[in-house]
Amino acid sequence: MLLAKPDESLVKHTENALKVFSSLKEAYPEIPELCNVPQFWDNLFFAVFLHDFGKGARGFQEELKTGKKWNYRHEILSAGFVSAIEIPEEDKMAIGLAIITHHKDIQALREKYATYPEDNPGFKRYKEKLRELDLAQLNRMLNYIPDFSQKYLGKKLSNYHYINNCDDLTDAYRGYVLPYYRKYRLEEFTPLHKKYGMFMKGFLTASDHLASADIEEIKRAVDIDNYIQFEYLTSVQNKAKKHKGDLFIISPTGSGKTEAALFWANHNQNPMRTKRIFYILPYTASINYMYKRFVKLLSSDELVAVLHGKSSYFLYKYFSESNEDIPYDRARDYAKKCLSLAKKIFKPYKILTPFQIIKAFFNLKGFERNISEMAGGLFIFDEIHSYDPHNTALILQTARFIKNELNGNFLFMTATMPSFLEKLFMKELNINSEVRMENQEIERFTRHKIKIIEGSIEDHIPLVKKDIEMGKKVLVAVNTVKQAQDVYQKLKDINPNSALLHSRFILRDREKIESSLSEKNLLVGTQVIEVSLDIDYDVLYTEPAPIDALLQRFGRVNRRGKKGIAPVYIFTKGSGIGSVYNEIRTSDSISVFKNIEILNESKIQGLIDNVYKNGYSEKEQRVLKEVSENFQSFYRSNVPFVDSNKEEVNFYSLFKSVEVLPLCFYDEYMNEIENKRFYEAMKYVLPISLNQYMYLLKNDRISKTDNGVVVDAVYDDELGLLIDKQGSAMSI
């Protein structure tokens, strides 16, 4: 009996992979039409059936049984078995390419396993390994084709023959890889260089990897009407529930947009509920919060995946906190398993950052599977107003491809979006429908009265102190970390039940702070308070900022509308104007609020449009245009099978921060690393901006080690990282 793994036969693994294949075929009925290949599923069946035939080599079987390294690639031999299938040569090429690259891309094959020219060492090795194949057993395995195809493809195939001699096998590298690669280099693209090739490789690797994880079929979405049963639906929820196709929703914070989005996705599902649902949010904190919300709603974490830069750590913490006294190893293994499944085509609901979508277009490893998963998907972009022109352009271009090439549908949601930006999205993506809350409903969300205060917060510390001393829950929002640290130190002694929150706390301390916020009487924070913190304060004091940022800050006061009309005070001077925020836009935002006392919710859109009456600035328009043009040019060279990491540097350059370890935690960090408690080690890192990193590097306060970047700056548990203060001489 031939083995695929030490504890699994080749026949069994092949059948398990075909079970996944059958599940994918049912989930994605539109694929043949999308790639214009009617016989797509037949070809993919053969690719899945043959993908591990090379494991029938003597050396591979010995490795499984004894551990002695074989030092060759089984998929190079597997691909040759397309010779046994009686189909047109172009179909054999598609199958052969998918098989030969299902572990290593063409670039890796060219470097180590090239079989042409024949004086290449790789040719001799290939010929030697061919002789190791157990053709008798592999020919017998071909006899499973009729039964397996009937069972998993839905029709009986018998168009195959036995291989009598190893030399009758196709040299897939020479016959398929080289011609494909030459056309790639000459930009003479065929369907295999685009969606057809992406789907072949994407769904083959999905079938193989899920079968290897002992999974036989992908999960389906639920009928959300069985989980959300409100006595009363808002007008927005009612309309979303009945709308087919793409949609824009603009509705106040706290008005039930998340439920409206799930109703929309439910209505746009296919009858089998196999369309994948991508819920996209801009911030890690928002995603973590939404993941917990979905898990609670569905009473299970088996249907929901979470993906962002720190999702493995979040899952580790989530499991640890949900199961007291759980051993580290169990929590670690849970996080690894969840993250692995989140990256596969498995769970129907994925909550993620836009970068997890965008990365599929940067040729990173696994991009073919990621793009395949998106076919026919339902994409919900929440807080779509939050992105700068650069990332807005990336989202627009990605969404355009998904809609036009993959038949995806989109729902964009926001509480505060300039009309010019909404029109841009609707025009670029050909969206014709918008839902807004009806007037009689929207006034129920009027919650704030505004007062503009001349000067800065430093000038009016006594005013803030007075509200704190009166026992009010006070929120102070500022624009920079340094300002937050300074203001907090001036206010914290008034009420010991106070907290400071910004991005420059290590994970351990930030988690501790965030978990205690509902109990705090005073919170001083930066922009991090604007998103997905479940907080509700009585009064807000805020530095000036653009209107969309201010409205997000307002939303953290009288959040549920149960405190009557709550006061928000806006200072006319503040930190970060000109660096963090556009100066003119900030000034215009203050101006539109000057003549307003009660902020009627129905008037907010007009105020936003007043501030953004000229749309993007010239600089912002230039960025939008350049990124859009570069993306389109770049995507034309986004080709399957070839080199899955060639654009890794370009992708990670999108992130404008660096993870660092404060020097004072170096010993604790290294202790966790040495004990292989990597998730515990992550508690000691924090992000700084690229500009701050370069400043510290220039001043010899950065040390690059094998285990990360160490920063020499004072760290205080209550204040966070104090970048301007050097801790001690760097000595690592």
ROMI-443596 format. One record per residue (C-alpha): residue in three letters; x, y, z. Coordinates in steps of 0.25 Angstrom, whole numbers, padded with zeros to 4 digits, always signed. Layout:
N
ALAXYZ
...
***
This chain:
732
MET+0000+0000+0000
LEU+0005+0014-0004
LEU+0005+0024+0007
ALA+0003+0039+0006
LYS+0006+0042+0020
PRO+0012+0032+0031
ASP-0002+0029+0036
GLU-0010+0031+0023
SER-0011+0024+0010
LEU-0009+0031-0003
VAL-0023+0026-0007
LYS-0029+0031+0006
HIS-0023+0045+0005
THR-0027+0046-0010
GLU-0041+0043-0007
ASN-0041+0053+0005
ALA-0036+0063-0004
LEU-0047+0060-0014
LYS-0057+0061-0003
VAL-0053+0076-0001
PHE-0052+0078-0016
SER-0067+0073-0017
SER-0070+0083-0006
LEU-0063+0094-0014
LYS-0070+0091-0027
GLU-0083+0092-0020
ALA-0080+0105-0013
TYR-0074+0112-0026
PRO-0083+0108-0038
GLU-0080+0121-0045
ILE-0065+0118-0047
PRO-0065+0111-0061
GLU-0073+0124-0066
LEU-0063+0133-0059
CYS-0051+0127-0066
ASN-0058+0123-0078
VAL-0054+0109-0077
PRO-0066+0100-0078
GLN-0058+0087-0074
PHE-0052+0094-0062
TRP-0057+0085-0051
ASP-0053+0073-0060
ASN-0039+0078-0061
LEU-0038+0081-0046
PHE-0043+0067-0043
PHE-0031+0061-0050
ALA-0022+0071-0043
VAL-0027+0067-0029
PHE-0027+0052-0033
LEU-0013+0052-0038
HIS-0006+0063-0029
ASP+0001+0053-0020
PHE+0004+0042-0030
GLY+0019+0045-0029
LYS+0018+0040-0014
GLY+0018+0026-0021
ALA+0033+0027-0022
ARG+0042+0018-0014
GLY+0050+0029-0007
PHE+0038+0036-0003
GLN+0031+0024+0003
GLU+0044+0020+0010
GLU+0045+0035+0016
LEU+0031+0033+0022
LYS+0035+0019+0028
THR+0049+0022+0033
GLY+0051+0037+0033
LYS+0062+0036+0023
LYS+0062+0049+0014
TRP+0058+0047+0000
ASN+0062+0061-0004
TYR+0053+0062-0017
ARG+0039+0068-0020
HIS+0028+0058-0021
GLU+0020+0068-0029
ILE+0030+0069-0041
LEU+0027+0054-0043
SER+0012+0055-0040
ALA+0010+0065-0051
GLY+0016+0055-0061
PHE+0004+0046-0059
VAL-0005+0055-0068
SER+0000+0046-0079
ALA-0010+0036-0074
ILE-0022+0045-0077
GLU-0028+0045-0090
ILE-0031+0060-0092
PRO-0026+0072-0101
GLU-0012+0077-0098
GLU-0016+0090-0093
ASP-0024+0084-0082
LYS-0013+0075-0079
MET-0004+0088-0078
ALA-0014+0094-0068
ILE-0014+0081-0059
GLY+0001+0079-0060
LEU+0004+0094-0056
ALA-0006+0093-0044
ILE+0001+0080-0039
ILE+0015+0084-0041
THR+0014+0097-0034
HIS+0004+0093-0023
HIS+0016+0094-0013
LYS+0027+0102-0020
ASP+0025+0113-0030
ILE+0032+0113-0043
GLN+0044+0122-0039
ALA+0047+0111-0028
LEU+0046+0100-0038
ARG+0055+0108-0048
GLU+0066+0110-0037
LYS+0067+0095-0032
TYR+0059+0086-0041
ALA+0060+0090-0056
THR+0060+0078-0065
TYR+0064+0086-0077
PRO+0074+0087-0084
GLU+0078+0073-0082
ASP+0092+0076-0077
ASN+0086+0082-0065
PRO+0088+0074-0052
GLY+0073+0075-0050
PHE+0070+0066-0062
LYS+0079+0055-0057
ARG+0072+0055-0044
TYR+0059+0055-0050
LYS+0062+0043-0058
GLU+0067+0036-0046
LYS+0055+0039-0038
LEU+0045+0034-0049
ARG+0051+0020-0048
GLU+0047+0020-0033
LEU+0032+0021-0037
ASP+0024+0008-0034
LEU+0016+0008-0047
ALA+0008-0005-0044
GLN+0002+0001-0031
LEU+0000+0015-0038
ASN-0007+0009-0050
ARG-0016+0001-0041
MET-0019+0014-0034
LEU-0024+0020-0047
ASN-0035+0010-0047
TYR-0042+0019-0036
ILE-0044+0030-0046
PRO-0058+0025-0051
ASP-0064+0023-0037
PHE-0057+0035-0031
SER-0062+0044-0042
GLN-0076+0039-0041
LYS-0076+0041-0026
TYR-0069+0055-0025
LEU-0070+0061-0039
GLY-0084+0056-0042
LYS-0081+0049-0055
LYS-0073+0037-0058
LEU-0060+0039-0065
SER-0052+0027-0072
ASN-0043+0035-0081
TYR-0030+0030-0076
HIS-0020+0019-0079
TYR-0009+0012-0072
ILE+0006+0016-0072
ASN+0015+0005-0077
ASN+0028+0012-0076
CYS+0033+0023-0067
ASP+0039+0030-0080
ASP+0024+0031-0084
LEU+0022+0041-0073
THR+0022+0056-0078
ASP+0033+0064-0073
ALA+0024+0075-0068
TYR+0035+0085-0065
ARG+0040+0084-0080
GLY+0026+0082-0086
TYR+0018+0092-0078
VAL+0026+0101-0068
LEU+0036+0106-0079
PRO+0026+0110-0089
TYR+0017+0116-0079
TYR+0029+0124-0073
ARG+0034+0129-0087
LYS+0020+0134-0090
TYR+0020+0141-0076
ARG+0033+0148-0079
LEU+0029+0152-0093
GLU+0015+0157-0087
GLU+0008+0148-0097
PHE-0002+0144-0086
THR-0012+0133-0088
PRO-0024+0130-0080
LEU-0015+0121-0071
HIS-0007+0134-0068
LYS-0020+0140-0062
LYS-0032+0135-0055
TYR-0032+0121-0060
GLY-0018+0118-0055
MET-0022+0125-0042
PHE-0034+0116-0040
MET-0027+0104-0043
LYS-0016+0106-0033
GLY-0024+0112-0023
PHE-0035+0102-0022
LEU-0025+0090-0023
THR-0017+0096-0011
ALA-0030+0098-0004
SER-0034+0083-0006
ASP-0020+0078-0002
HIS-0018+0087+0010
LEU-0032+0085+0016
ALA-0031+0069+0014
SER-0018+0070+0021
ALA-0025+0077+0033
ASP-0035+0065+0033
ILE-0046+0074+0028
GLU-0055+0068+0017
GLU-0064+0080+0014
ILE-0065+0095+0015
LYS-0074+0102+0025
ARG-0087+0109+0020
ALA-0093+0122+0025
VAL-0106+0122+0033
ASP-0119+0128+0031
ILE-0117+0140+0039
ASP-0132+0142+0041
ASN-0131+0130+0051
TYR-0121+0138+0060
ILE-0125+0152+0059
GLN-0140+0154+0063
PHE-0144+0168+0066
GLU-0158+0172+0069
TYR-0155+0185+0061
LEU-0146+0188+0050
THR-0141+0201+0046
SER-0144+0207+0032
VAL-0129+0204+0028
GLN-0130+0190+0033
ASN-0143+0187+0026
LYS-0138+0193+0013
ALA-0124+0185+0014
LYS-0132+0172+0017
LYS-0139+0174+0003
HIS-0128+0179-0006
LYS-0121+0171-0016
GLY-0108+0175-0021
ASP-0098+0186-0017
LEU-0102+0196-0007
PHE-0097+0208+0001
ILE-0103+0210+0015
ILE-0101+0224+0022
SER-0107+0223+0036
PRO-0103+0228+0050
THR-0094+0221+0060
GLY-0102+0212+0069
SER-0113+0210+0058
GLY-0112+0196+0055
LYS-0103+0196+0043
THR-0096+0183+0046
GLU-0109+0176+0047
ALA-0114+0183+0034
ALA-0101+0177+0027
LEU-0104+0163+0032
PHE-0118+0164+0026
TRP-0113+0169+0013
ALA-0103+0158+0012
ASN-0114+0148+0016
HIS-0123+0153+0005
ASN-0111+0153-0006
GLN-0107+0138-0002
ASN-0109+0127-0012
PRO-0119+0116-0008
MET-0108+0107-0003
ARG-0102+0118+0006
THR-0088+0116+0001
LYS-0084+0130-0003
ARG-0073+0135+0006
ILE-0075+0147+0014
PHE-0064+0157+0017
TYR-0066+0167+0028
ILE-0055+0178+0026
LEU-0052+0188+0037
PRO-0040+0198+0037
TYR-0035+0196+0051
THR-0030+0183+0059
ALA-0038+0187+0071
SER-0051+0188+0063
ILE-0048+0175+0057
ASN-0046+0168+0070
TYR-0058+0174+0076
MET-0066+0170+0064
TYR-0061+0155+0064
LYS-0066+0154+0078
ARG-0079+0160+0074
PHE-0081+0150+0063
VAL-0076+0138+0071
LYS-0087+0142+0082
LEU-0098+0144+0072
LEU-0095+0131+0065
SER-0092+0124+0078
SER-0080+0117+0072
ASP-0066+0121+0067
GLU-0066+0110+0056
LEU-0072+0119+0046
VAL-0065+0132+0048
ALA-0050+0135+0045
VAL-0042+0147+0048
LEU-0030+0152+0040
HIS-0021+0164+0043
GLY-0006+0166+0047
LYS-0007+0161+0061
SER-0019+0151+0060
SER-0011+0139+0065
TYR-0008+0147+0078
PHE-0022+0152+0079
LEU-0027+0137+0077
TYR-0017+0132+0088
LYS-0022+0143+0098
TYR-0037+0140+0094
PHE-0036+0125+0097
SER-0027+0128+0110
GLU-0037+0137+0116
SER-0049+0129+0112
ASN-0043+0117+0119
GLU-0037+0120+0132
ASP-0024+0112+0136
ILE-0022+0107+0122
PRO-0008+0102+0119
TYR+0000+0111+0110
ASP+0003+0100+0100
ARG-0012+0098+0098
ALA-0015+0112+0096
ARG-0004+0113+0086
ASP-0009+0101+0078
TYR-0023+0107+0078
ALA-0018+0120+0073
LYS-0009+0113+0062
LYS-0021+0104+0058
CYS-0031+0116+0057
LEU-0021+0124+0049
SER-0018+0113+0039
LEU-0032+0111+0037
ALA-0035+0126+0035
LYS-0025+0126+0024
LYS-0032+0115+0016
ILE-0045+0114+0009
PHE-0053+0108+0020
LYS-0061+0118+0029
PRO-0072+0126+0023
TYR-0070+0139+0031
LYS-0057+0146+0031
ILE-0054+0158+0039
LEU-0042+0165+0034
THR-0034+0178+0030
PRO-0035+0182+0016
PHE-0020+0179+0015
GLN-0023+0164+0016
ILE-0032+0166+0003
ILE-0022+0175-0004
LYS-0010+0166-0001
ALA-0016+0155-0011
PHE-0012+0165-0022
PHE+0003+0166-0018
ASN+0007+0152-0022
LEU+0009+0147-0007
LYS+0009+0133-0004
GLY-0005+0127-0006
PHE-0010+0138-0014
GLU-0017+0129-0024
ARG-0025+0122-0013
ASN-0029+0136-0007
ILE-0034+0141-0020
SER-0041+0128-0023
GLU-0048+0129-0009
MET-0053+0143-0013
ALA-0061+0138-0025
GLY-0075+0142-0024
GLY-0073+0147-0010
LEU-0081+0157-0001
PHE-0072+0169+0003
ILE-0076+0178+0015
PHE-0067+0190+0017
ASP-0071+0196+0030
GLU-0065+0210+0034
ILE-0062+0213+0019
HIS-0059+0227+0022
SER-0047+0224+0031
TYR-0036+0223+0020
ASP-0026+0233+0014
PRO-0026+0235-0001
HIS-0015+0225-0003
ASN-0022+0213+0003
THR-0036+0218-0002
ALA-0030+0216-0016
LEU-0025+0202-0013
ILE-0039+0198-0008
LEU-0045+0204-0020
GLN-0036+0197-0030
THR-0037+0184-0022
ALA-0052+0185-0021
ARG-0053+0188-0036
PHE-0046+0175-0039
ILE-0054+0167-0030
LYS-0067+0172-0035
ASN-0063+0172-0050
GLU-0055+0159-0051
LEU-0060+0151-0039
ASN-0075+0155-0039
GLY-0074+0160-0024
ASN-0084+0169-0018
PHE-0081+0180-0008
LEU-0088+0188+0003
PHE-0081+0200+0008
MET-0085+0206+0022
THR-0082+0219+0029
ALA-0088+0229+0039
THR-0079+0240+0034
MET-0075+0241+0019
PRO-0074+0253+0010
SER-0083+0252-0002
PHE-0072+0254-0012
LEU-0065+0242-0007
GLU-0078+0234-0007
LYS-0080+0238-0021
LEU-0066+0234-0025
PHE-0069+0220-0020
MET-0082+0219-0027
LYS-0077+0224-0040
GLU-0064+0215-0040
LEU-0072+0203-0036
ASN-0085+0205-0043
ILE-0093+0205-0030
ASN-0107+0211-0032
SER-0114+0209-0019
GLU-0113+0216-0005
VAL-0120+0215+0008
ARG-0121+0226+0018
MET-0129+0226+0031
GLU-0142+0233+0030
ASN-0144+0247+0036
GLN-0154+0243+0047
GLU-0144+0232+0052
ILE-0131+0240+0050
GLU-0135+0251+0060
ARG-0135+0240+0071
PHE-0120+0240+0070
THR-0118+0255+0074
ARG-0110+0253+0086
HIS-0100+0265+0087
LYS-0099+0280+0089
ILE-0086+0287+0084
LYS-0078+0298+0090
ILE-0065+0304+0083
ILE-0055+0309+0093
GLU-0044+0318+0089
GLY-0030+0314+0092
SER-0024+0300+0095
ILE-0027+0290+0106
GLU-0015+0294+0114
ASP-0022+0308+0115
HIS-0034+0302+0121
ILE-0030+0291+0130
PRO-0038+0297+0142
LEU-0051+0295+0133
VAL-0048+0281+0131
LYS-0044+0279+0146
LYS-0058+0285+0150
ASP-0065+0274+0143
ILE-0057+0263+0148
GLU-0059+0268+0162
MET-0074+0268+0160
GLY-0073+0253+0158
LYS-0076+0253+0143
LYS-0069+0243+0134
VAL-0060+0251+0126
LEU-0053+0248+0112
VAL-0042+0256+0107
ALA-0038+0254+0093
VAL-0024+0260+0087
ASN-0017+0258+0074
THR-0003+0253+0078
VAL+0003+0243+0088
LYS+0012+0253+0095
GLN+0000+0263+0097
ALA-0008+0252+0103
GLN+0003+0248+0113
ASP+0005+0263+0117
VAL-0010+0266+0119
TYR-0012+0253+0126
GLN-0001+0256+0136
LYS-0008+0270+0139
LEU-0022+0263+0142
LYS-0019+0249+0147
ASP-0018+0253+0162
ILE-0032+0259+0162
ASN-0038+0246+0162
PRO-0030+0233+0164
ASN-0040+0225+0155
SER-0034+0230+0142
ALA-0027+0225+0130
LEU-0018+0229+0118
LEU-0019+0221+0105
HIS-0011+0223+0092
SER-0003+0214+0083
ARG+0010+0214+0090
PHE+0007+0204+0101
ILE+0012+0190+0100
LEU+0001+0180+0098
ARG+0001+0175+0112
ASP-0002+0189+0118
ARG-0012+0193+0106
GLU-0020+0181+0109
LYS-0021+0184+0123
ILE-0025+0198+0121
GLU-0035+0195+0111
SER-0042+0184+0119
SER-0044+0195+0131
LEU-0049+0207+0123
SER-0064+0205+0126
GLU-0061+0207+0140
LYS-0052+0219+0139
ASN-0057+0233+0142
LEU-0046+0240+0134
LEU-0040+0235+0121
VAL-0030+0243+0113
GLY-0027+0238+0099
THR-0022+0239+0085
GLN-0029+0235+0072
VAL-0030+0221+0078
ILE-0042+0224+0086
GLU-0050+0227+0073
VAL-0052+0212+0069
SER-0059+0200+0075
LEU-0057+0203+0090
ASP-0070+0200+0097
ILE-0069+0213+0105
ASP-0080+0223+0109
TYR-0076+0236+0115
ASP-0083+0248+0120
VAL-0075+0260+0114
LEU-0064+0261+0104
TYR-0053+0271+0103
THR-0046+0270+0090
GLU-0035+0277+0082
PRO-0038+0281+0068
ALA-0039+0271+0057
PRO-0046+0269+0043
ILE-0061+0267+0045
ASP-0061+0252+0042
ALA-0051+0250+0053
LEU-0059+0259+0063
LEU-0072+0252+0060
GLN-0065+0239+0063
ARG-0060+0245+0077
PHE-0074+0250+0079
GLY-0079+0236+0078
ARG-0072+0232+0091
VAL-0081+0241+0099
ASN-0095+0238+0102
ARG-0093+0226+0093
ARG-0107+0220+0095
GLY-0115+0233+0096
LYS-0119+0231+0110
LYS-0113+0244+0116
GLY-0121+0254+0109
ILE-0113+0264+0101
ALA-0098+0263+0106
PRO-0088+0274+0104
VAL-0076+0273+0095
TYR-0065+0284+0096
ILE-0056+0287+0084
PHE-0043+0295+0086
THR-0039+0304+0075
LYS-0024+0300+0077
GLY-0017+0287+0078
SER-0006+0278+0075
GLY-0003+0271+0062
ILE-0010+0281+0053
GLY-0002+0281+0040
SER+0005+0268+0043
VAL-0006+0259+0048
TYR-0018+0266+0041
ASN-0020+0275+0030
GLU-0019+0290+0035
ILE-0030+0296+0026
ARG-0039+0284+0027
THR-0038+0285+0042
SER-0041+0300+0042
ASP-0053+0298+0033
SER-0058+0287+0043
ILE-0057+0297+0055
SER-0064+0308+0046
VAL-0076+0299+0043
PHE-0079+0296+0058
LYS-0078+0310+0062
ASN-0092+0314+0060
ILE-0098+0301+0065
GLU-0102+0298+0079
ILE-0111+0285+0078
LEU-0105+0276+0068
ASN-0117+0270+0060
GLU-0113+0257+0054
SER-0121+0261+0041
LYS-0112+0273+0039
ILE-0098+0265+0040
GLN-0097+0261+0025
GLY-0099+0276+0021
LEU-0088+0280+0031
ILE-0078+0269+0026
ASP-0081+0273+0011
ASN-0078+0288+0015
VAL-0065+0284+0020
TYR-0062+0275+0008
LYS-0068+0284-0002
ASN-0055+0284-0010
GLY-0053+0269-0009
TYR-0039+0264-0008
SER-0028+0274-0008
GLU-0019+0275-0021
LYS-0008+0266-0013
GLU-0019+0256-0009
GLN-0024+0255-0023
ARG-0010+0253-0029
VAL-0008+0241-0019
LEU-0022+0235-0022
LYS-0018+0236-0037
GLU-0004+0231-0036
VAL-0008+0219-0027
SER-0020+0215-0036
GLU-0011+0215-0049
ASN+0000+0208-0042
PHE-0009+0197-0037
GLN-0015+0195-0050
SER-0001+0194-0057
PHE+0004+0185-0045
TYR-0008+0175-0046
ARG-0005+0173-0061
SER+0007+0166-0056
ASN+0000+0158-0045
VAL+0002+0144-0051
PRO-0001+0130-0044
PHE+0009+0119-0042
VAL+0021+0128-0044
ASP+0027+0135-0032
SER+0019+0136-0020
ASN+0028+0146-0012
LYS+0033+0156-0022
GLU+0025+0167-0017
GLU+0026+0164-0002
VAL+0034+0177+0000
ASN+0024+0186-0008
PHE+0012+0180+0001
TYR+0019+0182+0014
SER+0023+0196+0010
LEU+0008+0200+0012
PHE+0010+0199+0027
LYS+0015+0212+0033
SER+0019+0206+0046
VAL+0030+0198+0053
GLU+0028+0188+0064
VAL+0039+0191+0075
LEU+0043+0185+0089
PRO+0046+0195+0100
LEU+0059+0192+0105
CYS+0054+0191+0119
PHE+0047+0178+0115
TYR+0058+0171+0108
ASP+0061+0161+0119
GLU+0046+0157+0121
TYR+0044+0157+0106
MET+0056+0148+0103
ASN+0052+0139+0115
GLU+0039+0136+0108
ILE+0046+0134+0094
GLU+0056+0124+0100
ASN+0045+0116+0106
LYS+0037+0117+0093
ARG+0026+0124+0099
PHE+0025+0133+0087
TYR+0011+0139+0089
GLU+0015+0143+0103
ALA+0027+0150+0097
MET+0018+0158+0088
LYS+0012+0165+0101
TYR+0025+0174+0102
VAL+0024+0180+0088
LEU+0018+0193+0083
PRO+0017+0201+0070
ILE+0024+0214+0066
SER+0023+0222+0053
LEU+0033+0220+0042
ASN+0038+0235+0045
GLN+0040+0232+0060
TYR+0048+0220+0056
MET+0057+0227+0047
TYR+0059+0238+0057
LEU+0063+0228+0068
LEU+0072+0220+0058
LYS+0079+0233+0055
ASN+0081+0236+0069
ASP+0087+0222+0072
ARG+0075+0218+0080
ILE+0071+0206+0072
SER+0077+0192+0072
LYS+0073+0181+0062
THR+0074+0167+0068
ASP+0071+0154+0063
ASN+0058+0154+0071
GLY+0053+0168+0067
VAL+0056+0183+0068
VAL+0060+0189+0082
VAL+0057+0203+0086
ASP+0065+0211+0096
ALA+0054+0220+0102
VAL+0048+0221+0116
TYR+0035+0213+0118
ASP+0025+0216+0129
ASP+0014+0206+0132
GLU+0004+0218+0133
LEU+0009+0227+0122
GLY+0014+0217+0112
LEU+0027+0219+0104
LEU+0034+0233+0106
ILE+0041+0234+0093
ASP+0048+0247+0096
LYS+0054+0241+0109
GLN+0066+0232+0107
GLY+0066+0220+0117
SER+0081+0216+0118
ALA+0092+0213+0108
MET+0089+0202+0098
SER+0096+0189+0102
ILE+0090+0177+0096
***
